Amino acid sequence: IGRRRNQLGMHLTAGLQKIEGLIPHAAPGGAYGTWWFYFIRLDQRFSDDDVAAFVQAMNAEGIPGGRGYNPPVYLSFAYMQQKTAFNHSQWPFSQAVNPQTYAPGLCPQAETIYSRLFNLLLHEWMEVSDIDDVIAAADKIMRWLRNRHNG
């Protein structure tokens, strides 16, 4: 299972790297990626509306997936913002030497990356032709988005 996911993910990464404006979900150096979710990110020149259009167009091309994954953990759970955990106590938050406000802006890079993702479920039953379809759809959509920006 891991080998197949790695092969498919590496093939997808190689194809997406050739598409201007996309940042593929690469495994860190020395790691062996066995993607469950494969994140395709649009670079900074594209707006939130462009990311939404990319997701909608990928779905229209028959590529299943959605925007983002889970927000950063500090934005995902009410107990983080409210600083209440065990039986509504303030512990362990009350023990912090340097208390944090768990609000938007705490980790801006994580928030930006989260907001710019197309989340593709990658699984071992996919064929290389399925991955090629993802690459072709992403290329088509990115050409359209770049043309929209260039006039």
Disulfide bonds with the S-S distance in Angstrom:
none
